[in-house]
Amino acid sequence: MSLSLAAPPGPSPYRTALRSALALGGSSLLLLVLVAVEWSPLISLDGDVARTTHRWAVADAGMTRACRILTDWVWDPLTMRLLAAAAVIWLVWRHAAWWTAAWLVTTSAVGTLLQQGLKAAVGRERPVWPDPVDSAHYAAYPSGHALTATVVLGLLLWLLHRTGPRTLVWRTAVAVVAVSVVGVGLTRIWLGVHWPSDVLGGWLLGGTLVALAIAVHLRRRPES
């Protein structure tokens, strides 16, 4: 299996990636505005979901313990960054794909800077409970766990697609990425450290970055 940097077959993958970026970016901007102005229906829905899941988390200690392990070790942003670092080493060592390695590092770094900048700008308070099952620091919006997992796993999945993997390998990878990206968001809500819209914001922003990064890569079409 080799890393192919030629554009895969299909109708205008660059335009498809660009359209996806615009759609996801527009949705991200809309959600950001609604969160910033504290739109009542959204705040009400966030509260209802958060209160319900917190009651479940308090009542189900086993599930809560599993969620803490998954969110703190398996899907933690540090784990995601280490995974990206391993992919960068593999790209350089096995394929001398320096441009693609730099592209992966840059996109991951932009994701980190974006989430930290938005957290500081929005300054949204996290849920507060009299009987918390977990804790987290910094502002709530967007979820850094959700954004980081979406960016790193989304980019790695696309790079895998470029190699032309076997059907079983591809389907397994898609399933693992889908479960991980959705799962990490759900664990943050279950543990009561994020509002649902924080997680949705992380997914949308992460998806926007992935689509933009893919468009840039396809536009550049490096040879190595």
Contacts in CASP RR format, 6 or more apart in sequence:
PFRMAT RR
TARGET T0000
AUTHOR 0000-0000-0000
METHOD contacts of the structure
MODEL  1
MSLSLAAPPGPSPYRTALRSALALGGSSLLLLVLVAVEWSPLISLDGDVA
RTTHRWAVADAGMTRACRILTDWVWDPLTMRLLAAAAVIWLVWRHAAWWT
AAWLVTTSAVGTLLQQGLKAAVGRERPVWPDPVDSAHYAAYPSGHALTAT
VVLGLLLWLLHRTGPRTLVWRTAVAVVAVSVVGVGLTRIWLGVHWPSDVL
GGWLLGGTLVALAIAVHLRRRPES
1 163 0 8 1.000
1 164 0 8 1.000
1 165 0 8 1.000
2 95 0 8 1.000
2 163 0 8 1.000
3 91 0 8 1.000
3 94 0 8 1.000
3 95 0 8 1.000
3 97 0 8 1.000
3 100 0 8 1.000
3 159 0 8 1.000
3 162 0 8 1.000
3 163 0 8 1.000
4 162 0 8 1.000
4 163 0 8 1.000
4 164 0 8 1.000
5 97 0 8 1.000
5 100 0 8 1.000
5 162 0 8 1.000
5 221 0 8 1.000
5 222 0 8 1.000
5 223 0 8 1.000
5 224 0 8 1.000
6 221 0 8 1.000
7 13 0 8 1.000
7 14 0 8 1.000
7 218 0 8 1.000
7 221 0 8 1.000
8 161 0 8 1.000
8 162 0 8 1.000
8 164 0 8 1.000
13 214 0 8 1.000
13 218 0 8 1.000
14 215 0 8 1.000
14 218 0 8 1.000
14 219 0 8 1.000
17 211 0 8 1.000
17 212 0 8 1.000
17 214 0 8 1.000
17 215 0 8 1.000
17 218 0 8 1.000
18 211 0 8 1.000
18 215 0 8 1.000
20 207 0 8 1.000
20 211 0 8 1.000
21 208 0 8 1.000
21 211 0 8 1.000
21 212 0 8 1.000
21 215 0 8 1.000
24 204 0 8 1.000
24 206 0 8 1.000
24 207 0 8 1.000
24 208 0 8 1.000
24 211 0 8 1.000
25 204 0 8 1.000
25 205 0 8 1.000
25 208 0 8 1.000
26 208 0 8 1.000
27 204 0 8 1.000
28 201 0 8 1.000
28 204 0 8 1.000
28 205 0 8 1.000
28 208 0 8 1.000
31 197 0 8 1.000
31 200 0 8 1.000
31 201 0 8 1.000
31 204 0 8 1.000
32 118 0 8 1.000
32 122 0 8 1.000
32 141 0 8 1.000
32 201 0 8 1.000
34 42 0 8 1.000
34 197 0 8 1.000
35 42 0 8 1.000
35 122 0 8 1.000
35 124 0 8 1.000
35 141 0 8 1.000
35 197 0 8 1.000
36 122 0 8 1.000
42 197 0 8 1.000
45 196 0 8 1.000
45 197 0 8 1.000
46 195 0 8 1.000
46 196 0 8 1.000
46 197 0 8 1.000
47 127 0 8 1.000
47 195 0 8 1.000
49 189 0 8 1.000
49 195 0 8 1.000
49 196 0 8 1.000
50 127 0 8 1.000
50 189 0 8 1.000
50 192 0 8 1.000
50 195 0 8 1.000
50 196 0 8 1.000
53 189 0 8 1.000
53 190 0 8 1.000
53 192 0 8 1.000
54 127 0 8 1.000
54 129 0 8 1.000
54 133 0 8 1.000
54 192 0 8 1.000
56 63 0 8 1.000
56 190 0 8 1.000
57 63 0 8 1.000
57 64 0 8 1.000
57 67 0 8 1.000
57 133 0 8 1.000
57 190 0 8 1.000
57 191 0 8 1.000
57 192 0 8 1.000
58 64 0 8 1.000
58 131 0 8 1.000
58 133 0 8 1.000
63 190 0 8 1.000
64 133 0 8 1.000
64 134 0 8 1.000
64 190 0 8 1.000
64 191 0 8 1.000
67 187 0 8 1.000
67 190 0 8 1.000
67 191 0 8 1.000
68 133 0 8 1.000
68 134 0 8 1.000
68 187 0 8 1.000
68 191 0 8 1.000
70 183 0 8 1.000
70 184 0 8 1.000
70 187 0 8 1.000
71 134 0 8 1.000
71 145 0 8 1.000
71 184 0 8 1.000
71 187 0 8 1.000
71 188 0 8 1.000
71 191 0 8 1.000
73 79 0 8 1.000
74 180 0 8 1.000
75 145 0 8 1.000
75 149 0 8 1.000
75 180 0 8 1.000
75 183 0 8 1.000
75 184 0 8 1.000
75 187 0 8 1.000
76 145 0 8 1.000
77 112 0 8 1.000
77 144 0 8 1.000
77 145 0 8 1.000
77 148 0 8 1.000
77 149 0 8 1.000
80 148 0 8 1.000
80 149 0 8 1.000
80 151 0 8 1.000
80 152 0 8 1.000
80 153 0 8 1.000
81 108 0 8 1.000
81 148 0 8 1.000
81 152 0 8 1.000
83 152 0 8 1.000
83 153 0 8 1.000
83 156 0 8 1.000
84 104 0 8 1.000
84 105 0 8 1.000
84 108 0 8 1.000
84 152 0 8 1.000
84 155 0 8 1.000
84 156 0 8 1.000
87 104 0 8 1.000
87 156 0 8 1.000
87 159 0 8 1.000
88 101 0 8 1.000
88 104 0 8 1.000
88 105 0 8 1.000
91 97 0 8 1.000
91 98 0 8 1.000
91 100 0 8 1.000
91 101 0 8 1.000
91 104 0 8 1.000
91 159 0 8 1.000
92 98 0 8 1.000
92 101 0 8 1.000
95 224 0 8 1.000
96 224 0 8 1.000
97 222 0 8 1.000
97 224 0 8 1.000
98 224 0 8 1.000
99 220 0 8 1.000
99 222 0 8 1.000
99 224 0 8 1.000
100 159 0 8 1.000
100 217 0 8 1.000
100 222 0 8 1.000
103 213 0 8 1.000
103 216 0 8 1.000
103 217 0 8 1.000
103 220 0 8 1.000
104 155 0 8 1.000
104 159 0 8 1.000
107 151 0 8 1.000
107 155 0 8 1.000
107 209 0 8 1.000
107 210 0 8 1.000
107 213 0 8 1.000
108 148 0 8 1.000
108 151 0 8 1.000
108 152 0 8 1.000
108 155 0 8 1.000
110 209 0 8 1.000
111 147 0 8 1.000
111 148 0 8 1.000
111 151 0 8 1.000
111 205 0 8 1.000
111 206 0 8 1.000
111 209 0 8 1.000
112 148 0 8 1.000
114 147 0 8 1.000
114 205 0 8 1.000
114 209 0 8 1.000
115 142 0 8 1.000
115 144 0 8 1.000
115 147 0 8 1.000
115 148 0 8 1.000
115 202 0 8 1.000
115 205 0 8 1.000
116 138 0 8 1.000
118 141 0 8 1.000
118 142 0 8 1.000
118 205 0 8 1.000
119 138 0 8 1.000
119 139 0 8 1.000
119 140 0 8 1.000
119 141 0 8 1.000
119 142 0 8 1.000
120 139 0 8 1.000
122 139 0 8 1.000
122 141 0 8 1.000
123 139 0 8 1.000
123 140 0 8 1.000
123 141 0 8 1.000
124 139 0 8 1.000
124 140 0 8 1.000
124 141 0 8 1.000
124 195 0 8 1.000
124 198 0 8 1.000
125 139 0 8 1.000
125 140 0 8 1.000
126 136 0 8 1.000
126 139 0 8 1.000
126 140 0 8 1.000
126 192 0 8 1.000
126 193 0 8 1.000
126 194 0 8 1.000
126 195 0 8 1.000
127 140 0 8 1.000
127 192 0 8 1.000
127 193 0 8 1.000
127 194 0 8 1.000
127 195 0 8 1.000
129 192 0 8 1.000
132 192 0 8 1.000
133 191 0 8 1.000
133 192 0 8 1.000
134 191 0 8 1.000
134 192 0 8 1.000
134 193 0 8 1.000
135 193 0 8 1.000
136 193 0 8 1.000
136 194 0 8 1.000
140 193 0 8 1.000
140 194 0 8 1.000
140 195 0 8 1.000
140 198 0 8 1.000
141 195 0 8 1.000
141 197 0 8 1.000
141 198 0 8 1.000
141 201 0 8 1.000
142 198 0 8 1.000
142 199 0 8 1.000
142 201 0 8 1.000
142 202 0 8 1.000
142 205 0 8 1.000
143 185 0 8 1.000
143 188 0 8 1.000
143 194 0 8 1.000
143 198 0 8 1.000
143 199 0 8 1.000
143 201 0 8 1.000
143 202 0 8 1.000
144 202 0 8 1.000
145 184 0 8 1.000
145 185 0 8 1.000
145 187 0 8 1.000
145 188 0 8 1.000
146 181 0 8 1.000
146 184 0 8 1.000
146 185 0 8 1.000
146 188 0 8 1.000
146 198 0 8 1.000
146 199 0 8 1.000
146 201 0 8 1.000
146 202 0 8 1.000
146 203 0 8 1.000
146 206 0 8 1.000
147 201 0 8 1.000
147 202 0 8 1.000
147 203 0 8 1.000
147 205 0 8 1.000
147 206 0 8 1.000
149 180 0 8 1.000
149 181 0 8 1.000
149 184 0 8 1.000
149 185 0 8 1.000
150 181 0 8 1.000
150 202 0 8 1.000
150 203 0 8 1.000
150 205 0 8 1.000
150 206 0 8 1.000
150 207 0 8 1.000
150 209 0 8 1.000
150 210 0 8 1.000
151 206 0 8 1.000
151 207 0 8 1.000
151 209 0 8 1.000
151 210 0 8 1.000
153 177 0 8 1.000
153 180 0 8 1.000
153 181 0 8 1.000
154 177 0 8 1.000
154 181 0 8 1.000
154 207 0 8 1.000
154 210 0 8 1.000
155 210 0 8 1.000
155 213 0 8 1.000
155 214 0 8 1.000
156 177 0 8 1.000
157 173 0 8 1.000
157 174 0 8 1.000
157 177 0 8 1.000
158 210 0 8 1.000
158 214 0 8 1.000
160 169 0 8 1.000
160 170 0 8 1.000
160 173 0 8 1.000
161 170 0 8 1.000
164 170 0 8 1.000
165 173 0 8 1.000
181 203 0 8 1.000
185 194 0 8 1.000
185 199 0 8 1.000
185 203 0 8 1.000
186 199 0 8 1.000
188 194 0 8 1.000
188 198 0 8 1.000
188 199 0 8 1.000
189 195 0 8 1.000
189 196 0 8 1.000
189 199 0 8 1.000
END
